[in-house]
Amino acid sequence: MKFEWFHLMPYPDLPDDFRERYRSVWVDPPPHLYDPVRGHAVYHEYLDELEHADAMGFDGICVNEHHQNAYGLMPSPNIMAATLARNTRHSKIVVMGNSVALYNPPVRVAEEFAMLDVLSGGRLVAGFPVGTPMDTCYGYGETPATLRDKYHEGVELILRSWQAEEPFTFNGKYTQLRYVNVWPRPIQKPHPPVWIPGGGSVETWQWCIEHDFLYAYLSYFGYQAGKKVMDGFWETADSLGVDRNPYRAGFLQFVAIADSDAQAEELYGEAALYFYNRCLHVWRGFASPPGYTSVETMRRGIKSQIASAAQITGGSSLTWSDIVERGYVVAGSPSTVVDRLTEVVDSLHVGHLMVLLQFGNLSRETTMQNTERFATEVMPKLRDKFGEYEDRWWPTESPVAQ
Amino acid sequence: VADRVAGGAVTPLVYLHGITGVSDDDPIVTALTAAGHEVFAPLSPGFADLDELEDLRDVHDLALFYDDLLDERGLDAVALVGHSFGAMVAAELAAHVPTRVSKLVLAAPFGLWRDDQPTADVFTAFPTEIQDLLWANPPDELDSDPVVSMLIAMVQGLTTVGKFIWPIPDKGLERRLHRIKADTLLVWGTKDKVVPASHAKLFAAKIPRCRVELLDDAGHMAPFERVDEFVELVGGHIR
């Protein structure tokens, strides 16, 4: 097993009545709710937490990209990755990732990721998300009908630019460049491992498997809800004739460790409710722009999509027991957490477990404790799982002395 | 592209539908036909099959697509009637190929933008609030729960519309309107919540020979809310 410590970098001071007063945490949350002086402190706390995860022996530390989002304060994850590259030595730096279609031209992503790979001594994992509708279609004005096509073209251009031995010309539908020639060159050959965070569409699963990319399902709704998606992924792997190597897949899970199951609510309850009831308060109008989801995917799952959008925007507020019982957050004593995470990785068959140990407005102190307890009391118990498989979706040994 | 040709042979006209598409029993086509017009009402590419949009990347491609289509039909100088998204396309065709259009009727066209008179974001209103936006007085039967097939039909239509007007419906039409040669009638519902009726003045200021008819107590679906008046206005204009 590998364990990656994932930060969303939420703004921790949304007002108690945020849900009642404002329509969305994303796209159009009122600018005045952000205090940049508080933001300064928060960024440094969050970077400290990621650096602590490196010190505690996590395999990877993850940052991601969101726009106009009060629970995701990293419009540029590469800036955070750059500072982490300087202040960490062990953990791989998983940028999860750059929404390729938003960069013009997409070689910007190839360049910045190459910079990060060189700066970190070959520790970069390159994530290429399509990006949510809120980030792409509303925040950045991308046309839903062409977003995926543009994304695929961009990924093709980036991978080619990393591997080409000569400058080349790219005559794409969305990008035309007379001279493509990325400097610096990534340390990792032929290129850094590519991870694709995606929703549950057959098209994405097929694409990942055919290109040998890792597929990561980043759900906020835990392993019970994620089971159907990961089953679909593995069935697709079977149908394409590849092995069920668990390192082909990653899964995101919230985890909250305490002395006892009862103490978990005391320590983490407020922060979990802050996340699920305030941070996920996304206006339903932004959730499904026409053309973002393929008609085929809609045909297969339209009801559950609408249901999940409604769930996010939510009628009634969630309680701590809802959150724990439904498996959104795996919470409790170390032994409870080990048991449940064993169930998670066995039932989903995932070799990369990305964990959210800071969420909502969870304090730095509790986050640090959660991180330490995970590293010392949980990780060792699960470490040897899937030892018989080779992880080909991970940075190889670096030629750079760390 | 699905064809819908109906009626006798009095005054042939081409009808380009709005964001809700055009059906076999479309009330506008039916009423225009009943009024004695021969109506050609093609379904927009993309509305039935999104793959049709593959080579139609922007409004220029779309205008020339219709120019080709009318060529194939042997329709040289047509009376062209458009509603909503279709009215924008009609204006684009008349601006791209002015000789193709002899008379032009534009009902509540998209295509222009003013910060102080914004068009509604119909995409965020899909699927739950869009009916309230479209109509001044929504018909009762639209209150029933939407079914999957209807949602898919609508999502395909709005995906197509989005391809050409996302994120705001200003793709340069204002710079081209002066090229329109046809006598033009603008029809607008005074209660249009999608494209404000104030845009009539903006269009009229740029189209050389143009007049405006406002329909009281009608919304973006004005032609559907006031079918008889709309058909009479069209008939009078293209006579």
Contacts between the chains, C-beta under 8 A, distances in Angstrom:
chain1	res1	chain2	res2	distance
A	137	B	123	8.0
A	137	B	166	7.4
A	137	B	167	7.5
A	138	B	124	7.9
A	138	B	167	7.7
A	141	B	166	7.2
A	141	B	167	4.1
A	142	B	166	7.8
A	143	B	162	6.2
A	143	B	163	5.9
A	143	B	166	4.2
A	143	B	167	7.6
A	144	B	123	7.8
A	144	B	159	6.6
A	144	B	162	5.6
A	144	B	166	6.8
A	145	B	50	7.3
A	145	B	53	6.7
A	145	B	159	5.0
A	145	B	160	7.3
A	145	B	162	5.7
A	145	B	163	3.9
A	145	B	166	7.6
A	146	B	163	6.7
A	173	B	57	7.6
A	283	B	124	7.7
A	284	B	128	7.0
A	285	B	121	7.8
A	285	B	124	3.4
A	285	B	125	6.6
A	285	B	129	7.5
A	286	B	124	6.3
A	288	B	126	7.5
A	289	B	123	5.1
A	289	B	124	7.5
A	289	B	126	7.8
A	289	B	162	6.9
A	290	B	123	6.0
A	290	B	126	5.7
A	290	B	154	7.6
A	290	B	155	4.6
A	290	B	156	7.8
A	290	B	157	7.8
A	290	B	158	3.5
A	290	B	159	4.5
A	290	B	161	7.8
A	290	B	162	5.6
A	291	B	50	7.8
A	291	B	155	7.4
A	291	B	158	7.4
A	291	B	159	3.4
A	291	B	162	5.4
A	291	B	163	7.0
A	295	B	50	6.5
A	295	B	152	6.0
A	295	B	155	7.1
A	295	B	156	6.4
A	298	B	151	7.6
A	298	B	152	6.1
A	298	B	155	6.6
A	299	B	148	7.6
A	299	B	152	6.6
A	302	B	148	5.3
A	302	B	151	6.4
A	302	B	152	7.4
A	303	B	148	7.5
